[in-house]
Amino acid sequence: MAIPLLQPSAEFATSQSDRAYFAIRAMIVRAELAPGSLLSEAELMEQLGLGRTPIREALRTLANENLVDVYPRRGMFVAGIDTRDLAALGEVRGELESFAARLAAQRSKPEDQAATEQLIAELDQLGTAPTPHVLLEMDQRMHHQIYRCAHNAFLERTLDQYFVHALRIWALALHNIPDLEFAVLEHRELLSAVRDGNAELAAQLMFAHVDGFESSIRKSL
């Protein structure tokens, strides 16, 4: 399944290296660059219209984030997908995402609350039988909204990186998840808690959501 990828806020892409990083990362997550495939600097330069230096810097960053594997004298390859990583990712995301939800409830500004209210309205208007593509895009938008409302750039960037790893694994099982719509719709109560400043409830709901959804994914793999 080709999955949508919501890139983080524009302020992170401040250089050509950043542009290369986000572009290549998107190609990896969407499987346009298949797991295990050899990465060609020349082809990426031509495709992205960027020079060798930003491409190399982007690939080094992606290697540090375990999305690219480096083998001396052989080259760079797109990292494979190991479904066994999902349990470890869930442990980390459960703690950090719930922390972000608590901060978001405590730190949301009026403009944040308005954006959160808009997302709640969109959830209410999803209609019947939304596609997995639509549901996954909405899920990402809601998580990234909470990250932004936490107003901690280090936390936002870290959570974005973990989310990307989880997305690659989810793509293998989303078609087997019968309650995907429910998992997305349960964000309504979470977003309401963030909007209303109920920090403890927001943290609890986020932890339960991450734990429950990733347990469903693991059972479907």
NUFI-577734 format. One record per residue (C-alpha): residue in one letter; x, y, z. Coordinates in Angstrom, 3 decimals. Example, Ala and Ser with C-alpha at 12.3 -4.5 7.8 and 13.67 -1.06 7.14 Angstrom:
2
   res         xx         yy         zz
     a     12.300     -4.500      7.800
     s     13.670     -1.060      7.140
//
This chain:
221
   res         xx         yy         zz
     m      0.000      0.000      0.000
     a      1.381      3.416     -0.971
     i      0.943      5.485      2.153
     p      0.654      9.245      2.540
     l      3.415     11.030      4.410
     l      2.864     14.295      6.208
     q      6.148     16.170      6.306
     p      6.905     18.272      9.399
     s      6.687     22.012      9.668
     a      8.506     24.039      7.001
     e     10.887     25.580      9.524
     f     12.827     22.308      9.654
     a     13.738     22.538      5.942
     t     16.149     25.464      6.063
     s     18.890     24.252      3.722
     q     19.445     22.205      0.577
     s     20.542     19.310      2.776
     d     17.226     19.514      4.620
     r     15.344     19.567      1.321
     a     17.242     16.498      0.169
     y     16.642     14.756      3.497
     f     12.874     15.240      3.480
     a     12.560     14.352     -0.207
     i     14.566     11.130      0.062
     r     12.862     10.174      3.305
     a      9.462     10.554      1.645
     m     10.591      8.316     -1.221
     i     11.701      5.674      1.283
     v      8.474      5.764      3.299
     r      6.315      5.594      0.170
     a      8.453      2.692     -1.105
     e      9.376      4.658     -4.210
     l     12.843      3.623     -3.073
     a     12.232     -0.015     -2.184
     p     13.657     -1.636      0.960
     g     17.053     -3.111      0.186
     s     17.546     -1.119     -3.024
     l     20.874      0.491     -3.876
     l     20.913      4.283     -3.578
     s     22.580      6.164     -6.439
     e     23.836      9.647     -5.608
     a     23.864     10.558     -9.311
     e     20.251      9.480     -9.810
     l     19.101     11.336     -6.690
     m     20.957     14.462     -7.805
     e     19.207     14.375    -11.160
     q     15.808     13.537     -9.735
     l     15.869     16.198     -7.001
     g     17.844     18.870     -8.844
     l     20.346     19.159     -6.004
     g     24.118     18.910     -5.773
     r     26.213     16.024     -4.514
     t     26.998     17.599     -1.130
     p     23.397     18.008      0.091
     i     22.529     14.529     -1.183
     r     25.461     13.019      0.700
     e     24.624     14.935      3.873
     a     20.998     13.824      3.641
     l     21.995     10.187      3.184
     r     24.318     10.378      6.192
     t     21.478     11.751      8.311
     l     19.125      9.025      7.086
     a     21.784      6.442      7.913
     n     22.005      7.836     11.454
     e     18.230      7.431     11.684
     n     18.414      3.803     10.473
     l     16.550      4.452      7.243
     v     19.680      3.878      5.147
     d     22.254      1.102      5.555
     v     25.901      1.820      4.698
     y     28.215     -0.968      3.579
     p     31.868     -0.041      2.909
     r     32.940     -0.714     -0.675
     r     29.380     -1.758     -1.562
     g     27.421      1.469     -1.178
     m     24.290      2.760      0.520
     f     21.009      0.846      0.545
     v     17.485      1.580      1.707
     a     17.103     -0.083      5.105
     g     14.925     -3.150      5.244
     i     11.729     -3.282      7.278
     d     11.852     -5.441     10.400
     t      8.406     -5.939     11.914
     r     10.047     -6.974     15.177
     d     10.972     -3.317     15.697
     l      7.333     -2.328     16.168
     a      7.142     -3.418     19.816
     a     10.210     -1.352     20.710
     l      8.883      1.619     18.752
     g      5.570      1.327     20.581
     e      7.293      1.430     23.953
     v      9.136      4.636     23.093
     r      6.244      6.285     21.268
     g      3.810      5.501     24.068
     e      5.881      7.439     26.576
     l      6.942     10.332     24.340
     e      3.588     10.804     22.610
     s      1.731     10.889     25.922
     f      4.276     13.435     27.201
     a      3.695     15.521     24.069
     a     -0.077     15.346     24.581
     r      0.300     16.544     28.169
     l      2.476     19.465     27.058
     a      0.083     20.268     24.220
     a     -2.827     20.552     26.636
     q     -0.770     22.784     28.916
     r      0.800     24.991     26.238
     s     -1.790     25.343     23.469
     k     -2.243     28.931     22.375
     p     -5.530     30.336     21.043
     e     -4.410     29.760     17.446
     d     -3.450     26.173     18.339
     q     -6.868     25.592     19.868
     a     -8.546     26.923     16.737
     a     -6.523     24.546     14.533
     t     -7.348     21.653     16.866
     e    -11.041     22.542     16.701
     q    -10.836     22.489     12.911
     l     -9.392     18.966     12.996
     i    -12.218     17.846     15.292
     a    -14.725     19.264     12.797
     e    -13.021     17.382      9.960
     l    -13.223     14.163     11.954
     d    -16.954     14.710     12.410
     q    -17.326     15.151      8.647
     l    -15.350     12.099      7.515
     g    -18.477     10.416      6.248
     t    -19.056      6.706      5.830
     a    -16.344      4.192      4.964
     p    -13.359      6.528      4.490
     t    -10.437      4.876      2.701
     p     -7.335      3.696      4.621
     h     -5.373      6.385      2.727
     v     -7.672      9.129      4.033
     l     -7.653      7.696      7.549
     l     -3.873      7.451      7.701
     e     -3.436     10.988      6.417
     m     -5.873     12.244      9.065
     d     -4.066     10.247     11.748
     q     -0.769     11.915     10.843
     r     -2.312     15.379     10.806
     m     -3.715     14.880     14.299
     h     -0.464     13.588     15.738
     h      1.554     16.398     14.159
     q     -0.935     18.951     15.463
     i     -0.332     17.666     18.975
     y      3.431     17.774     18.428
     r      3.179     21.425     17.336
     c      0.965     22.338     20.280
     a      3.622     21.006     22.670
     h      5.922     23.838     21.501
     n      9.111     21.819     21.889
     a     11.030     21.587     18.620
     f     13.343     18.831     19.865
     l     10.403     16.669     20.920
     e      8.549     17.374     17.671
     r     11.498     16.343     15.516
     t     12.126     13.198     17.573
     l      8.506     12.077     17.423
     d      8.388     12.742     13.695
     q     11.347     10.385     13.189
     y      9.770      7.597     15.243
     f      6.454      8.075     13.447
     v      8.195      7.543     10.099
     h      9.634      4.213     11.221
     a      6.228      3.099     12.468
     l      4.601      4.135      9.176
     r      6.881      1.861      7.165
     i      5.788     -1.126      9.245
     w      2.110     -0.135      9.345
     a      2.011     -0.166      5.554
     l      2.499     -3.932      5.658
     a     -0.612     -4.533      7.749
     l     -3.097     -1.688      7.284
     h     -5.230     -3.681      4.847
     n     -5.744     -6.290      7.613
     i     -6.921     -3.825     10.294
     p    -10.739     -3.986     10.487
     d    -11.031     -1.216     13.091
     l     -8.735      1.368     11.483
     e    -11.568      3.883     11.291
     f    -12.283      3.491     15.006
     a     -8.590      3.928     15.836
     v     -8.589      7.263     13.991
     l    -11.948      8.456     15.284
     e    -10.862      7.914     18.887
     h     -8.602     10.928     18.383
     r    -11.679     13.107     18.800
     e    -11.689     12.716     22.576
     l     -7.911     13.179     22.649
     l     -8.021     16.375     20.609
     s    -10.845     17.694     22.773
     a     -8.760     17.103     25.911
     v     -5.828     18.978     24.334
     r     -8.068     21.843     23.237
     d     -9.669     22.072     26.691
     g     -6.355     21.992     28.573
     n     -7.011     18.655     30.303
     a     -3.389     17.547     30.438
     e     -3.750     14.331     32.426
     l     -6.639     13.043     30.311
     a     -4.798     13.926     27.095
     a     -1.727     11.962     28.234
     q     -3.805      8.938     29.234
     l     -5.759      8.908     25.983
     m     -2.638      9.223     23.870
     f     -0.878      6.382     25.646
     a     -3.930      4.148     25.266
     h     -4.231      5.048     21.576
     v     -0.588      4.294     20.733
     d     -0.600      1.061     22.731
     g     -3.922     -0.151     21.343
     f     -3.266      0.704     17.704
     e      0.200     -0.796     17.568
     s     -1.044     -3.933     19.325
     s     -3.614     -4.279     16.542
     i     -0.903     -3.837     13.932
     r      1.324     -6.471     15.545
     k     -1.533     -8.992     15.568
     s     -2.099     -8.375     11.839
     l      1.493     -8.817     10.702
//
